Amino acid sequence: MNDIVPGDGERAGQARRIATICYALYAAAFLVGGLTAVAAVIVGYLKREDAAGTWVASHLEWQIRTFWYCVAGLVVGGATMFVLIGFPILAATVLWAVWRLVRGWLALSEGRPIDTARLF
């Protein structure tokens, strides 16, 4: 796989590698209880400025928003487990996170930006 899309530039190529690492960290979070997602969001915040102005910046924004929306979903789901509605909320949050991870990673691998305004 070629890391740099034609006309991409070295800065976008480096940002693309960072976004790929972050997607991998988010995927690993499903195996290690979310710990790597915290690392991914920190890297995303630290590298967001480096990616500014490139098509990859949308992926870092997508990843950061996914993290915070998931935190919100997990908090609401956890807080409402005692009335049983929390279980479907937690399940929906996990499925939604998987959907965002797959959708974003596929777009990145195809060299396309992602529409950060969309929730799905």
Secondary structure, 3 states (H helix, E strand, C coil): CCCCCCCCCHHHHHHHHHHHHHHHHHHHHHHHCCHHHHHHHHHHHHHHHHHCCCCCHHHHHHHHHHHHHHHHHHHHHHHCHHHCCHHHHHHHHHHHHHHHHHHHHHHHHCCCCCCCCCCC
